Amino acid sequence: MFKIREFESEHTCLLLHNSLLERLATKSVVGSIIVGKHAEPDANYTPKDIQRDMLAEYGVRLTYMQAWRAKEAALELIRGDPIRSYAKLPSYFHILEATYPGSHIRFHKSEDDRFLYAFVALFTSIKGWEYCRPIVVVDGTFLKGAYKGTLLTANTLDAAGSILPLAYAIVDSENDSSWRWFFEQFRDAFGQRPEMCILSDRHASIIKAVSTVYDEVPHFACMWHLLQNIMKNFRRSQQRVTELFYSGKNIHHDRI
C-alpha cells in the first residue's frame, strides 16, 4: 500500500525518456498512447505522423521503424493478435451458421492443415437474391493484414438500383484455383437464374472459372474497368474520353 501526499505537476524530465530507451518498451508505451488515433476504421495515421506528434507533444524522437512498430502495437490493441483471430475463424463461422440458419459458409484448408479459403453467403443475401436483378458483379482486392491474402466479393443490384452484397471469400490470391472454388461455392449457394449474367474486370482467372462453373451464363466486362484501361492511354484527354465513353454512342457489350 502507498499513498501520494504531494504531486508536483511541473516535470524536469521527459515523460517517456526512460521507457523509450528500450525497443520493446517503445513499442508498447507509444502504442498505448496513439491507440485512440486508430479507433476509426478509416483512420490513416502513418508512422511519420507518429514521429511528428511524439516529438511535438512529448519531445521524443522516434526512428521510422520505432514508429512503425508502435503503430502495429496500437492496431493489435484494437483488433487483437492476427494469429489468434485466424484461430477463432471456425468458432466464428459456427456462430454465423447458428445465427443465420440456411447460410452457405465454407472453410477450406490446405493439405498441410493450414487455412486456405473461406466463403460466406448469409441466408439474408441468398433469399434477397431471388428478388434482385440477375446480375452478379465480382471483383477482388488485396488485404493489408499480417498474412496478406485477397478478398473476393460478389454483389448485385436490387429493384431500386441499390447494391446488395451477396457473398465474400478470403483466399490466398486471385488465381485459377481460388476463383474456381469461389464460383463453385457461389453456385451451391445461389444456383443459376434465367437471364443471369456475370460482370468482372476481365481477370484471366475469372474468365476461366466462369467458363467452367457457369458455362451457360454470359460473362461481360465491367464498363468502369474498361474506362480505366482506356484512360491509361489518354491521360491528357480524360474528361473528353469519359464524355464519349458514357455518351452511349457506338457502345456495345461483348460476351467474354
Buried (B, 14 or more C-beta within 10 A) or exposed (E): EEEEEEEEEEEEEEBBEEBBEEEEEBBBBBBEBBBEBBEEEEEEBEBEBBBEBBEEEBEBEBEEEBBBBBBBBBBBBEEEEEEEBBEEEEEBBEEBBEEBEEBBBBBBEEEEEEBBBBBBBBBEBBEBBEEBBBBBBBBBEEEEEBEEBBEBBBBBBEEEEEEBBBBBBBBBEBBBBBBBBBBBBBEEBBEEBEEBBBBBBBBEBBBBBBEEBBEEBBBBBBEEBBBEEBBEEEEEEEEEBBEBBEEEEEEEEEEB
